Amino acid sequence: MPYGTPEETSRRTYRARAISVESVGEYKLMITCDAETDNMAAPEVAALFQKFVDHLSTSPDFTVTATRTKEFVEQVTPTA
């Protein structure tokens, strides 16, 4: 099956994860947060998410990681 040229979509996923320094029993507590809005491609989303991550990172009780994922789409056509 031939694949087309990858095209970037406007779909973005922003995810923050905070992992506790302290353990609950033998495990760390992991809290995951996904950002959502009707227009994830708006530049303001990245700025606000960065503020959120910066705020979470001020806590000495958690280790914070964050990601932004962009979606790409390739059209697939049947072989003749």
N, C-alpha and C positions, 0 to 999 in steps of 0.2 A: 504494500500500500504506500503510495507516495504521500509525503507530508509536505504541507505548504510552508511558507515563510512564517516563523514565529512572529506574532503581533502582540504587542503589549496591550493589556486591557486597563481599564480604570480601576479594577479591583485591587485593593490593598488590604492587608491584614496587619494590624499592629497588636503585639502581644507583650505583656510584661509579666515577669515571673519573680516572685519573692520567695526565697528559701530561708527558713529560720536558722539562726546560729544555734539556738537551743534545740535540743532533741525532745521529741515526745516519745518516751520509751526509747527504742533504739532507732527511731526514724526522725528525720527533719520534717517540718511542716512546710508544704509547698502550696503557694497561693498563685493562681494564674488568672490574669485579667485580659480580656480582649476588648479593644476599642471598636465601637460601632457608630456609624452615622449614615445618612442617606448619600453623602458625597465624600467618600473616603479619599478621592483624588485631590480634594481641595488642599491648598498649601497650609492652611491654618491647622489642619488635622495633625500634621507632623510637628508643628510648633507646640500645640497643646499637649500632644503625647510626650514630647520631650520634657515639658514642664512637669508632667505627671511622674515620669521616670526620675527626674531630678529630685522631686519631693520624696518619693519612696526611698531613694538612695541615701537620704540624710539619716535614716534610722540605723543605729548600730546593731539592731536586733535581726536584721535581714540582709542577705546578699541578693542583689537585684540584677536581673538580666532582662534585656528587651530585644525584640526583633520586629522588622518590617518586611513583609513578604509581598512581592509583586506577582501578578498572574500574567502568564503568557499563553496564548492560544495558537495552535496550529490546525489548519483545516486538513482533514484526511479525506482522500478520494479513493474510491475503489480501483483496483487494477483492472485493466481491460482484458 
